[in-house]
Amino acid sequence: MKLQHYLGLLVVGIGIAVLITFFSPLASSEPDGLEKVAENEGFIQEAEDAPYEVIADYVLPWVDNEDVGTILGGIIGVLIVAAITLIAAVVLWRLRGAQRPTSSGGGPGQP
C-alpha cells in the first residue's frame, strides 16, 4: 500500500472521530457499568482518582458553555491520541526498515 493511501485513511479516521465528539454532550450523565456496580455494592468510596488528569471530565474550565467545553475537550483528546499513535507508528516503521537485511540478489525467481 502506498503512503498516500495510509494518509487518506488517517485523515478519514480522525475526521470521523472528531465528528463523533460533536455528539458527546448527548451521552448519559449516569455512571458507567463498573461505577454503578461499585455504588450498588457499597465500595465506591474505596475508589481512587487517577494520578493525572489531562482534561478532567472532558470539560475545559475556561469555556463557559459546558457542552462546547465537552466537545472541545473531546477534540483535543482525539488529536492527542492521534498524535501519539502516529508518532509510535512512524518510530516502529523506521525500526522495522532499519532491521531489514540487505540482499544482493533479486526477489524470488531472479538471479
C-alpha positions in Angstrom: 0.0 0.0 0.0 1.2 3.5 -0.8 1.9 6.1 1.9 -0.8 8.3 0.3 -3.4 5.6 1.0 -2.4 5.4 4.6 -2.6 9.1 5.0 -6.0 9.2 3.4 -7.2 6.5 5.9 -5.7 8.5 8.7 -7.4 11.8 7.7 -10.8 10.0 7.3 -10.4 8.2 10.7 -9.5 11.4 12.5 -12.4 13.2 10.8 -14.9 10.6 11.9 -13.6 10.7 15.5 -13.8 14.5 15.6 -17.3 14.3 14.1 -18.4 11.9 16.8 -17.2 14.3 19.5 -20.0 16.7 18.5 -22.4 14.1 19.9 -20.6 13.8 23.2 -22.9 16.2 25.1 -25.7 13.8 24.4 -24.0 11.0 26.3 -25.6 9.8 29.5 -24.5 11.5 32.7 -25.4 8.3 34.6 -22.4 6.3 35.9 -21.0 3.6 33.7 -21.4 -0.2 34.4 -18.4 -0.6 36.8 -19.1 2.6 38.7 -22.8 1.6 39.0 -21.8 -1.8 40.4 -19.4 -0.1 42.9 -22.3 2.2 44.0 -24.7 -0.7 44.3 -22.3 -2.9 46.2 -21.1 -0.1 48.5 -17.4 0.1 47.7 -17.4 3.3 45.6 -15.8 5.2 48.4 -12.7 3.0 48.0 -12.1 4.2 44.5 -9.0 6.4 43.9 -8.7 9.2 41.5 -6.3 8.8 38.6 -2.8 10.0 39.3 -3.2 12.6 36.5 -5.9 14.4 34.6 -5.2 15.9 31.3 -8.7 17.1 30.7 -10.8 16.4 33.8 -14.2 15.1 32.9 -13.6 16.2 29.3 -14.6 19.8 30.3 -12.4 22.8 29.7 -12.6 25.2 32.7 -12.2 28.4 30.6 -15.1 27.7 28.4 -18.4 28.9 29.8 -20.8 26.7 27.9 -20.4 23.1 29.3 -21.5 21.4 26.0 -19.0 23.4 23.9 -16.3 22.7 26.5 -17.1 19.0 26.4 -16.9 19.0 22.6 -13.6 20.9 22.6 -12.2 18.6 25.2 -13.1 15.6 23.1 -11.5 17.1 20.0 -8.3 17.8 22.0 -8.3 14.2 23.3 -8.8 12.8 19.7 -5.9 14.9 18.5 -3.6 13.9 21.4 -4.3 10.2 20.8 -3.9 10.5 17.0 -0.5 12.3 17.5 0.8 9.7 19.9 -0.4 6.9 17.6 1.2 8.5 14.6 4.5 9.0 16.4 4.5 5.4 17.5 3.7 4.2 14.0 6.5 6.2 12.4 9.0 5.0 15.0 8.0 1.4 14.5 8.0 1.8 10.8 11.6 3.2 10.8 12.8 0.5 13.3 11.3 -2.2 11.0 13.0 -0.7 8.0 16.4 -0.5 9.8 16.2 -4.2 10.8 15.6 -5.5 7.2 18.6 -7.4 5.9 20.1 -6.1 2.7 20.3 -8.7 -0.1 22.4 -8.5 -3.2 20.1 -10.9 -5.1 16.7 -10.2 -6.7 13.4 -11.5 -5.5 12.1 -15.0 -6.0 12.8 -16.4 -9.4 15.5 -13.8 -10.1 19.3 -14.4 -10.1 
